[in-house]
Amino acid sequence: MESEKKQVTAVLGDEYDLPLRQELIEVLQSLSGLQIDSQWSVAGSQELDCFTVEIFGSNLVVEAETYIGLTITGPEEIVAKVQRALGSKRSGDVN
């Protein structure tokens, strides 16, 4: 069940790293992720860009927040799978 899956958050890098953001989107698409929500807000010097992706039957939240970075939050096994795929993509592996 969704509620029983351990939720974790991973910081992937800086929120202003546009190549990282693009690579993350490509990884999510390659894993058949479907964007189901998107939000953007600003308060003072803080900017928050957030979207939710349905992937492997669960929701994964991607946030880019000033001073926090680019993060993904969701079930532990899905976050780990996305991190592995992103790491392979960034290192040039073609698996």
N, C-alpha and C positions, 0 to 999 in steps of 0.2 A: 504494500500500500504506500501511496505517496507520503502520508504523514509519518510513516515509520522510517523513511530514508533519512540518514544523517545529512544535514545541510552544512555545507562548508563554504567559505569565501576564500578565493585565491587572488592575490594581487599579481597581475601579469606584467605591469610596467607603468610607465608614466602616462598620465591621461592625455598629454599632448603629443604622444607618439603616433602620428597618423599612419605610418606604415604598419605598426603593430595592430592598430584598429582594423585596417584593411585585411591583414592576414587573419585576424580573428574572425571577421565576417566570412572570409573564404573558407575557413575551417568549419564554421558552423553550417554553411551551405553544403559543404562536401559531406557532412554528417546528417544531411536532410533536416536541418533545423528550420523552423518556420517562425518568423517574427509575428508575435500576437499582440504586442503593445509597445508604445514608444512615448517617452516623455522628455522634456527639456525644461530646465528652470535655472534661474539666476537669482541670487540674493547677496547683495554687496559684492564682495570679491569671489564668492563661491559660485561655480557653475556646475550643474549636474545634468549629464546626458545619460539617459537610462532606456534600455529596451529589454523586453522579455521574449525569449525564444522557447518554443515548444520543441523538445528534442528527446528522443527515446522515451516518449510518454510522460515526460516531466517538464517542469518549467526551469529555465536557466535565466537568471537576471544578470545583465551586463551593465555596468555603471562606469562612467568616466567622470570623476569628481576632482575638482581642484584640491590640491594638497593631499589627496588620498591615492589617486592613480586609477588605472584601468583594472577593474575587478570583475570576477564572475562569481556568482553565488548559486548554488543548487545542490542536488544530491552528490555526495562525495565521489561516487564512481563516474558520474558524468563529468564533473569538474576535472577529475584526473584524466579522463579520456580526451577532453578538449585540450588540456595542458600538454599531453603527450603529442597530440596531432599538431599543435602549434609549435612545440619544440622541434619536431621533425621538419616542419615546413621552414622554420627559421634556420635550421642547420643545413638545409638543402637536401635532406633525405627524400627519396622518391618511392616510398612504400605505398 
